[in-house]
Amino acid sequence: METPPRITLEVPVLTIGSGPADYEELGSQVDALRRQQGLHLTLLHIGVLADFARDVAEWTRGITTAEDAAATAVSWLEGLPVLAGFSGTSKRLVLLGGGRVSGLEVEVPPHVRDYQVSLVTSLHELLDELLVDNVDDFILGSGALGFRYPRWTPHIAVGRPKSRGRGPWPINPLAIDFGESRIRNRQFLPASGGGAVRDHYPGPPRTGRAP
């Protein structure tokens, strides 16, 4: 039985460093280094849609049904503004997932952090619309949302830790270019029927390579 796809808001990695060798050099510090194609930075994790909808239905004791929660969440997702591509920098590797994953910690522009904060604010508004009370408690308690840390740390998962230490580990600084934000696994979402149009987030204009 296939695992249902997780839904996230993310930005794809376009380039790391000045060429493939810069990324492959991380293999000296990371086991099972992931292919550069497909790397991404998660802005907001929603999780499996059915699990999120069930969490809402259980929290509201059925006042909001799972079906209504799923449909409203899909319309909300499809209406979120798009973050334009941007550039960041990584100077160290950190542990993720309880120490099971190695990741590049990324320094991002202030407007990207502002955008991520706006996503969390919008999530609060969605949950209010779904009649969820004690929204902060729900967010921290929802297994689907998977909020484990109160503060967002921009990162890119790249492989498994080679060292048993706790890190972080310094690396040669890497410039990283990201494309515009997108809904991961969007093709698995049910049709909302709302025809929502995603506006572009009003951040600074992108310089350098276009996505």
Summary of the structure (lengths in Angstrom):
residues: 211
radius of gyration: 18.1
end to end distance: 35.6
largest distance: 54.7
contacts: 608
relative contact order: 0.28
helix: 32%
strand: 28%
